[in-house]
Amino acid sequence: MGRLQGSYRPSLGTPVGPVPDDQPIDVTVVLRPTAADDFRADPDDVAAVRAFAGRAGLDVAEVDEPARTVRLRGPAAAARTAFDTPLALYDSGGRAIRGREGDLGLPDELDDRVVAVLGLDERPAARPRFQPAASARQGLTALQVARAYDFPAATGEGQTIAIIELGGGFGQADLDTYFGGLDLPTPAVSAVGVQGAANVPGGDPDGADGEVLLDIEVAGAVAPGAAQVVYFAPNTDAGFLAAINAAAAATPRPAAISISWGGPESSWTAQAMRAYDQAFAAARAAGITVLAAAGDAGADDATDRLVADFPAGSPNVIACGGTKLTLDAAGARASEVVWNEAADSATGGGYSATFTRPAWQPAAVGRYRGLPDISGNADPQTGYRVVVDGQPTVVGGTSAVAPLLAGLVARLAQLTGAPVADLAAVAYANPAAFTDITAGDNQGYPARSGWDPASGLGSPVGTKLLTAVGGPTPPPTTPPPTTPPPTTPPPTIPPPTTPPTQTVDAADRALWSAVATWAGGTHTGANARAAKAVRAWAQAKSLA
């Protein structure tokens, strides 16, 4: 038996007890795609996993070839032996969770077929990326931010926005209160449970409910005509991936998937990041724009080193950074700098240690994937007014930028009548569609002219981005002045009694002399036809 590359997990500490041998466990085996342009699992790979499961005493609970996953189920003792890994119970915030440590074992016949084995470990995969206001502030509405960024006029009608949540929930009363306060219709919002999770509000505005309501309300304010589907999943590496796969496979296909949960790359296994990136690549190939928050704890992401956030660091995701946006009295953009309020309240950004620079990022970025790609208002000081668990509050964080841009994508898709294909490549090919942020830093990288790891390309200019993705030229924000009709009809000019005489001055003669010399020469093919046309035109104009 070999070892699964990239599966190493550090210990969670001192175990609080053993995992009972008969405890049922679900394990997600992620397979390689069939080909570079075919993300389905190879049936032969599925058959190999079935055979392995049968020998190991595990049942095949589900096969999802488009998502490249096989879900196995069986007792902990069988799973422990099948993947050659110790399992134990650990304390996590007052509850016991299952954990493992070290590398996973894998039989040789599966070595090249399996990308990841997820679900044996239940430690939280990600954290929400929102920042509750420290005190009451006036804040901004998502509509004010959208206007400041010149989002093109649309509602997202006919589009769907998928939102991934790993906890918390929402109630209809909060949505009705929030959208009623903006004089907007409440969008259609539905909840989908994945792997046993559900929409369960916890009653804590500063907890996961705050993330859920922020995402729904910001996206819905920008695109009230778009349907929203919120996918609730367990906060585990297997649950998070299952929600992403479910959203990408849904009918109707979402225009955008908004993800406001993440963590430093150093907290993820390499196998999990590979599996997620595969899922994002499949979504991107299907015309779905995936947007992820870049982190809220600066360039070190609350670690002891500079580190990128994941899943924002995937090259198949639009990484959403944060700024501090201030508006003038008319609601126009007055100033904008990199969001950097405190050590634990600043935009993420930097360079992935896992993924190399994608082709669409300029060479100046360097060898590795740089993030963020696009930034938007995130500072809690200028945050978003929302309603959470019946309480009006102001919230910031890059969590708000992902749904904000998801709403923009829904508007763009409505206006173009098609999915926004490959937004990342379009964005980097059209830097003029962004306002370059050149002031501030994220406690690791300064803003500068052009792309930088503090603000990316900058904040969007929505109407310019519409043009860049191939949409119609948006109308001006103010109508052009109209010329009033004359009070008296204009005078009529009588036709000339004789045709006007065409005159040719010395300069014209000199130019014609050069053209005539060429036209009078010997030519073949297209040049011969062009010379003949020139001579005919000259004769008609009495120039020859």
Secondary structure as the mmCIF struct_conf table of DSSP 4:
data_model
#
loop_
_struct_conf.conf_type_id
_struct_conf.id
_struct_conf.beg_label_comp_id
_struct_conf.beg_label_asym_id
_struct_conf.beg_label_seq_id
_struct_conf.end_label_comp_id
_struct_conf.end_label_asym_id
_struct_conf.end_label_seq_id
STRN STRN1 GLY A 2 ARG A 3
TURN_TY1_P TURN_TY1_P1 GLN A 5 GLY A 6
STRN STRN2 ARG A 9 ARG A 9
BEND BEND1 GLY A 13 THR A 14
BEND BEND2 VAL A 16 VAL A 16
STRN STRN3 GLY A 17 PRO A 18
HELX_LH_PP_P HELX_LH_PP_P1 VAL A 19 PRO A 20
TURN_TY1_P TURN_TY1_P2 ASP A 21 ASP A 22
STRN STRN4 PRO A 24 LEU A 31
HELX_LH_PP_P HELX_LH_PP_P2 ARG A 32 ARG A 32
STRN STRN5 PRO A 33 ALA A 35
TURN_TY1_P TURN_TY1_P3 ALA A 36 ASP A 37
STRN STRN6 ASP A 38 ALA A 41
HELX_LH_PP_P HELX_LH_PP_P3 ASP A 42 ASP A 42
HELX_RH_AL_P HELX_RH_AL_P1 PRO A 43 ALA A 56
TURN_TY1_P TURN_TY1_P4 GLY A 57 GLY A 57
STRN STRN7 ASP A 59 ASP A 64
TURN_TY1_P TURN_TY1_P5 GLU A 65 ARG A 68
STRN STRN8 THR A 69 PRO A 75
HELX_RH_AL_P HELX_RH_AL_P2 ALA A 76 ALA A 82
TURN_TY1_P TURN_TY1_P6 PHE A 83 ASP A 84
STRN STRN9 LEU A 87 SER A 92
TURN_TY1_P TURN_TY1_P7 GLY A 93 GLY A 94
STRN STRN10 ARG A 95 ARG A 100
STRN STRN11 GLY A 102 GLY A 102
HELX_LH_PP_P HELX_LH_PP_P4 ASP A 103 LEU A 104
STRN STRN12 GLY A 105 LEU A 106
HELX_RH_3T_P HELX_RH_3T_P1 ASP A 108 LEU A 110
TURN_TY1_P TURN_TY1_P8 ASP A 111 ARG A 113
STRN STRN13 VAL A 114 LEU A 118
BEND BEND3 GLY A 119 LEU A 120
BEND BEND4 ARG A 123 ARG A 123
STRN STRN14 ARG A 127 PRO A 128
STRN STRN15 GLN A 131 PRO A 132
BEND BEND5 ALA A 134 SER A 135
STRN STRN16 LEU A 140 LEU A 140
HELX_RH_AL_P HELX_RH_AL_P3 ALA A 142 ALA A 148
TURN_TY1_P TURN_TY1_P9 TYR A 149 ASP A 150
HELX_LH_PP_P HELX_LH_PP_P5 PHE A 151 PRO A 152
BEND BEND6 ALA A 153 ALA A 153
TURN_TY1_P TURN_TY1_P10 GLU A 157 GLY A 158
STRN STRN17 THR A 160 GLU A 165
BEND BEND7 LEU A 166 GLY A 167
HELX_RH_AL_P HELX_RH_AL_P4 GLN A 172 GLY A 181
TURN_TY1_P TURN_TY1_P11 LEU A 182 ASP A 183
HELX_LH_PP_P HELX_LH_PP_P6 PRO A 185 ALA A 188
STRN STRN18 VAL A 189 GLY A 193
TURN_TY1_P TURN_TY1_P12 GLN A 195 GLY A 196
BEND BEND8 GLY A 203 GLY A 203
TURN_TY1_P TURN_TY1_P13 PRO A 205 GLY A 207
HELX_RH_AL_P HELX_RH_AL_P5 ALA A 208 VAL A 222
TURN_TY1_P TURN_TY1_P14 PRO A 224 GLY A 225
BEND BEND9 ALA A 226 ALA A 226
STRN STRN19 ALA A 227 PHE A 232
BEND BEND10 ASN A 235 THR A 236
HELX_RH_AL_P HELX_RH_AL_P6 ASP A 237 ALA A 248
TURN_TY1_P TURN_TY1_P15 ALA A 249 ALA A 249
BEND BEND11 THR A 251 PRO A 252
HELX_LH_PP_P HELX_LH_PP_P7 ARG A 253 PRO A 254
BEND BEND12 ALA A 255 ALA A 255
STRN STRN20 ALA A 256 ILE A 259
STRN STRN21 TRP A 261 PRO A 264
HELX_RH_3T_P HELX_RH_3T_P2 GLU A 265 SER A 267
BEND BEND13 TRP A 268 TRP A 268
HELX_RH_AL_P HELX_RH_AL_P7 ALA A 270 ALA A 285
TURN_TY1_P TURN_TY1_P16 ALA A 286 GLY A 287
HELX_LH_PP_P HELX_LH_PP_P8 ILE A 288 ILE A 288
STRN STRN22 THR A 289 ALA A 293
BEND BEND14 ASP A 296 ASP A 296
STRN STRN23 ALA A 297 ALA A 297
TURN_TY1_P TURN_TY1_P17 GLY A 298 ALA A 302
BEND BEND15 THR A 303 ARG A 305
STRN STRN24 ASP A 309 PHE A 310
TURN_TY1_P TURN_TY1_P18 PRO A 311 GLY A 313
BEND BEND16 SER A 314 SER A 314
TURN_TY1_P TURN_TY1_P19 PRO A 315 ASN A 316
BEND BEND17 VAL A 317 VAL A 317
STRN STRN25 ILE A 318 LEU A 327
TURN_TY1_P TURN_TY1_P20 ALA A 329 ALA A 330
BEND BEND18 GLY A 331 GLY A 331
STRN STRN26 ARG A 333 VAL A 338
STRN STRN27 ASN A 340 ALA A 342
TURN_TY1_P TURN_TY1_P21 ALA A 343 ASP A 344
STRN STRN28 SER A 345 ALA A 346
STRN STRN29 GLY A 350 THR A 356
HELX_LH_PP_P HELX_LH_PP_P9 ARG A 357 PRO A 358
TURN_TY1_P TURN_TY1_P22 ALA A 359 TRP A 360
BEND BEND19 GLN A 361 GLN A 361
HELX_RH_3T_P HELX_RH_3T_P3 ALA A 363 VAL A 365
BEND BEND20 ARG A 367 ARG A 367
STRN STRN30 TYR A 368 LEU A 371
BEND BEND21 ASP A 373 ASP A 373
STRN STRN31 ILE A 374 ASN A 377
HELX_RH_3T_P HELX_RH_3T_P4 PRO A 380 THR A 382
STRN STRN32 TYR A 384 VAL A 388
TURN_TY1_P TURN_TY1_P23 ASP A 389 GLY A 390
STRN STRN33 GLN A 391 GLY A 396
BEND BEND22 GLY A 397 GLY A 397
HELX_RH_AL_P HELX_RH_AL_P8 THR A 398 THR A 416
TURN_TY1_P TURN_TY1_P24 GLY A 417 GLY A 417
BEND BEND23 ALA A 418 ALA A 418
TURN_TY1_P TURN_TY1_P25 ALA A 421 ASP A 422
HELX_RH_AL_P HELX_RH_AL_P9 LEU A 423 ALA A 429
HELX_RH_3T_P HELX_RH_3T_P5 PRO A 431 ALA A 433
STRN STRN34 PHE A 434 THR A 435
BEND BEND24 ALA A 439 ALA A 439
STRN STRN35 ASP A 441 ASP A 441
BEND BEND25 GLN A 443 GLY A 444
STRN STRN36 PRO A 446 PRO A 446
BEND BEND26 SER A 449 GLY A 450
STRN STRN37 ASP A 452 ASP A 452
TURN_TY1_P TURN_TY1_P26 PRO A 453 SER A 455
STRN STRN38 GLY A 456 GLY A 456
TURN_TY1_P TURN_TY1_P27 LEU A 457 LEU A 457
STRN STRN39 SER A 459 PRO A 460
HELX_RH_AL_P HELX_RH_AL_P10 GLY A 462 ALA A 468
TURN_TY1_P TURN_TY1_P28 VAL A 469 GLY A 470
HELX_LH_PP_P HELX_LH_PP_P10 PRO A 472 PRO A 476
BEND BEND27 THR A 477 THR A 478
HELX_LH_PP_P HELX_LH_PP_P11 PRO A 479 PRO A 486
BEND BEND28 THR A 487 THR A 488
HELX_LH_PP_P HELX_LH_PP_P12 PRO A 489 PRO A 496
BEND BEND29 THR A 497 THR A 498
HELX_LH_PP_P HELX_LH_PP_P13 PRO A 499 GLN A 502
HELX_RH_AL_P HELX_RH_AL_P11 ALA A 506 ALA A 519
TURN_TY1_P TURN_TY1_P29 GLY A 520 GLY A 520
BEND BEND30 GLY A 521 GLY A 521
HELX_RH_AL_P HELX_RH_AL_P12 GLY A 525 ALA A 540
TURN_TY1_P TURN_TY1_P30 LYS A 541 SER A 542
#
